[in-house]
């Protein structure tokens, strides 16, 4: 079984093209549709915290973000999913509107990840105590730190663990 991040790498190396990428994406979403009803979420429990998530402007790759969203749902977080190709100002507007505890930014393309430091600065200027996490194939803990993010996650499971760690540390 091939991972979507492998598929993304093959696409960037020009070994896979849009049709192969779309087929893999369709298969991934079909799998998520099958799994989602089996993820146990206690609707009566108080939310752990509030999280805004989205894929940075200029990037339409949202499979990773969708997986992260599913894991946060299962962990009991209140989620505000902005989707893909999200304008930087939209993250700030949503933070003001929801008063979320965490903002999670995603990028698969190196060209779009370059906007992350700008949106992190914008978010921190608005709400200095907000926790900002980043993730996506071209990112690393070192880049996250360089960009001014509070946390980095390499996958969906790590994202929930990192958000929990950062959120409870600040509480």
C-alpha positions in Angstrom: 0.0 0.0 0.0 1.4 3.4 -1.0 1.1 6.4 1.3 -0.3 9.7 0.0 2.9 11.5 0.9 4.8 9.0 -1.3 2.3 9.8 -4.1 2.9 13.5 -3.6 6.7 13.0 -3.9 6.3 11.0 -7.1 4.1 13.8 -8.5 6.7 16.4 -7.6 9.4 14.2 -9.3 7.2 14.0 -12.4 6.9 10.2 -12.1 3.2 10.6 -11.4 0.9 13.0 -13.1 -2.5 14.5 -12.3 -4.5 11.4 -13.3 -2.5 9.2 -10.9 -2.7 11.8 -8.2 -6.5 12.1 -8.6 -6.9 8.3 -8.5 -4.9 8.0 -5.3 -6.8 10.9 -3.8 -10.1 9.3 -4.7 -9.0 6.0 -3.1 -7.9 7.8 0.0 -11.2 9.7 0.4 -13.1 6.5 -0.2 -11.2 4.8 2.6 -11.9 7.8 4.9 -15.6 7.6 4.1 -15.6 3.9 5.2 -13.6 4.6 8.4 -15.2 7.8 9.6 -18.4 6.2 10.9 -16.4 3.7 13.0 -14.4 6.5 14.8 -15.9 6.8 18.2 -16.7 10.4 19.2 -18.4 11.2 22.5 -20.7 14.0 21.4 -21.8 14.7 25.0 -18.3 15.3 26.3 -17.0 18.9 26.6 -14.5 19.7 23.8 -10.9 19.4 24.7 -10.2 22.7 23.0 -10.9 24.6 19.8 -8.8 24.3 16.7 -8.8 26.1 13.4 -7.2 24.1 10.5 -6.6 24.8 6.9 -4.2 24.4 3.9 -2.3 27.5 3.1 -3.2 29.7 0.2 -1.8 28.4 -3.1 -2.0 24.8 -2.0 -5.0 22.5 -2.8 -3.6 19.3 -1.2 -5.9 18.6 1.7 -5.8 14.9 2.2 -3.3 15.2 5.1 -5.4 17.9 6.7 -8.5 15.8 6.3 -6.7 12.9 8.1 -5.7 15.3 10.9 -9.2 16.6 11.2 -10.5 13.0 11.6 -8.0 12.4 14.4 -8.9 15.6 16.2 -12.6 14.7 15.9 -11.9 11.4 17.5 -9.9 13.1 20.3 -12.8 15.4 21.1 -11.7 18.8 19.8 -14.0 21.4 18.4 -12.9 21.9 14.8 -13.2 24.9 12.4 -12.0 23.5 9.1 -11.3 26.3 6.6 -10.5 23.8 3.8 -7.8 24.2 1.2 -6.2 27.2 -0.6 -7.1 29.4 2.4 -6.2 33.1 2.2 -3.9 34.2 5.1 -6.3 36.8 6.3 -9.0 34.1 6.7 -7.0 32.4 9.4 -6.9 35.6 11.4 -10.6 36.4 10.8 -11.5 32.9 12.0 -9.3 33.2 15.1 -11.0 36.5 16.0 -14.5 34.9 15.4 -14.0 31.6 17.2 -11.4 32.5 19.8 -9.7 29.1 19.1 -6.9 27.8 21.2 -4.9 26.3 18.3 -4.4 27.1 14.7 -3.0 24.3 12.5 -1.5 25.2 9.1 -0.8 22.7 6.4 1.2 22.7 3.2 2.4 20.1 0.8 4.1 22.4 -1.7 7.3 24.1 -0.9 6.1 27.2 -2.7 3.0 27.6 -0.5 4.8 26.8 2.8 6.8 30.0 2.4 3.6 31.9 3.4 3.6 30.3 6.8 5.8 32.7 8.6 3.7 35.6 7.5 0.4 34.1 8.7 2.0 33.0 12.0 3.1 36.6 12.5 -0.4 37.8 11.7 -2.0 35.4 14.1 0.5 36.1 16.9 0.0 39.9 16.4 -3.8 39.4 16.9 -3.7 36.8 19.7 -0.1 36.4 21.1 -1.0 33.4 23.2 -2.6 31.4 20.4 -0.8 28.1 19.7 0.2 27.7 16.1 1.2 24.3 14.7 2.4 23.4 11.2 2.6 20.2 9.2 3.1 18.9 5.7 5.6 16.9 3.8 8.1 19.7 3.1 8.2 20.8 6.7 10.4 19.7 9.7 10.7 20.7 13.4 13.6 23.0 12.4 11.6 24.8 9.8 8.6 25.1 12.2 10.8 26.7 14.8 12.4 29.0 12.2 8.9 30.1 11.1 7.8 30.9 14.6 5.4 28.0 15.1 4.8 26.6 18.5 4.7 23.0 17.3 5.2 20.7 14.3 3.6 17.3 13.5 4.8 14.8 11.0 1.4 13.0 10.8 -2.2 13.0 12.1 -1.5 11.0 15.3 1.5 13.2 16.1 -0.6 16.3 15.5 -3.2 15.4 18.2 -0.4 14.5 20.7 1.4 17.7 20.0 -1.7 19.9 20.3 -2.7 18.2 23.5 0.8 18.7 24.9 1.0 22.4 23.9 -2.6 23.1 25.0 -2.3 21.5 28.5 1.1 23.1 29.0 -0.5 26.5 28.4 -3.6 25.8 30.5 
